[in-house]
Amino acid sequence: MKKYPLRRALLAGAIALSVSGAMTAVPAQAQFGFGGIVYDPTNYASNVLQAARALQQINNQIQQIQNQATSLINEAKNLASLPVSTLSTLQNQVNQTRQLLSQAQRIAYDVQSIQQAFEGRYKGSALTGDHAQMVANANARWEDSVGALEDALRVQAGVVGNIDGARASIDTLVGASQSASGALQAAQAGNQLLALQSQQLADLTAAVAAQGRAQALESARNAAIEAEARERFRRFRGKN
């Protein structure tokens, strides 16, 4: 009967030693398991940190791609051409004004033509011929003046007619400049506005030239009338 308590004590000690050995064989950081799978907190934290870093790198790459795409879009806008153009309208207006100038009556805008006309009707022997010649030259000079005045009015009418077209072009170009999507479109709109200004200056020059031509011919006609009057008076005194 005394053997049983001893055997029980030895059995309890063996079980305690086996449990203690099993406990020491498992690392301190892997003491929890579910269904035979060991949970390692240290490895888990390291994996989470690596995943976070990888995700951050991916986000950085996405941001770089977005920045590059934005830069390319801006470059494309800067290189985009202006969708409107008033060049053909300006060229037509300039051509119309040039055509009006080329239709100058009798004395054209040409140095040789002017010189020949003045030699034949405004000075020298043209003012000292016989009565019939003097009358013919006086009529020719009157026709020169009337034609020049008519030409000046036609050119002025053409210039005034171009005002409406210029106003429409200004509205179009200013609107295009304000809505320009890039530097190139803004520059092209500015260039077309400068072209419009040049066309308006050309119209102004043409109007001034036509008016000046008419005034010059009228002044020359008045001077010729005075010269003829002196010649007639000289002849009248000579006959007396």
QUILIN-V44090 format. One record per run of one state. SS is the DSSP state (h for helix, s for strand, l for the rest). FROM is the first residue (numbers start at 1). TO is the last residue. Records with the same first field share a line. If there is no record, write none. Layout:
SS=FROM-TO  FROM-TO
This chain:
l=1-1  26-27  31-31  35-36  40-40  80-86  103-110  122-123  128-130  179-182  240-240
h=2-25  28-30  41-79  87-102  111-121  124-127  131-178  183-239
s=32-34  37-39
